[in-house]
Amino acid sequence: MEAEPGVATLPAALRKRLRYAGDDLEIGLSSWAGLFGAARDAEPGWLRLGRPENGVAFTAAGIAALAGLAAEQDAVGRAIVAAVALAMPRIGDVLGLVEGDETILLPEPDEIGPALVPLRVRVHDPGPQGGHAALLGIAFACPWDPEHGLGVLLRTSEVLGVDTAEAVLSRPVAEAAAQGRHAFFLSCRPVAPARRRR
């Protein structure tokens, strides 16, 4: 990889996971190649990060978030699939209302990972007001909503919420979530269903 001013200063462990794809950077998450689907003509396990000089957060918090994603990619991938599975009933309700079709075909729990195609990650560094940890918005393509896709907002390996791809890439949404104010469209903090009392 050629040395860019922002990239050359990254820790070696993170820098070796990055590559150029045209003018953009991509981050390699090798374990995601077996967990998630891949776009046609795309190499599985690579996620677009954006142009190094065009808003990619190579701040200390942004670097830590990307390094954490790379180091904990297995746990993060499983957390994403679990969060989407928990949000699936709400996704079906919302899509049925939006599309006017109550028969939206959603994947079974064991089909969720392969149905999600990771497209892009955006680093949101909330700055001093949002605490120290940067948030990561990850956009996925999905067959049940090809127009809006699906997005997951993360803080380290914790899924803060599931929303549309556009929402989790949005700076205002990330800033609100960093302060605990965003009510996610599909799922506000995925939680397991409450157990029934006997």
C-alpha positions, 0 to 999 in steps of 0.5 A: 500500500502506498503511504498516504499522510493519514494512512502512514501514521496508522498502527501497523496492525491496522495499516496492513488490513487496509488496501486501496480500491480506486480512490477509496480505502477498504478494510479487510475482515477475513472472517466476514467472508464466511459469515456474510454474503458478497456482492457480485464481482466483489471480493468477500471480506472487504468493506469500503471505508472511503477516501483517506482525505475525504472525512475518514476519521483517522482520529485517535478514537477513529483509529481505535474503533477500526482497530477494535473492529478488525481485532474483534471481527468474529464477535462483532459479526455474530453480534450484528447477526444476533441484533438483526435477528432480534429486529426481524419482526419489527423489520417485517412490520415496517416493510409491510406498512411501507410497501403495503404488502404483509407478505414480505419474505424475510430470512430465517435466523440461520439465513440472516448472515448470508443474506447481508452483504457488507458494503461500507463502514463509516467512522463517527468520532463524536468528539469530547461531548460524545465520550471517547469511543467512536461509533461505526456505522456499517451499511449492508445490502439486503434482499428484503429492502434493496432500496434502503438496505440495512444498517447497524450502528456499533460502539466497540462490539456493542450494537446500538441499533439497527436501522436503514443503511443511510441512517447509520452512515449519517453524522446527525444520527450517530451524534444523537446515538452517542448521547443516547437520544436516537430512537432507531427506526427498526430497533432501539437497542436490540434486546431479547424478548422477555420471558413469560412468567409461569 
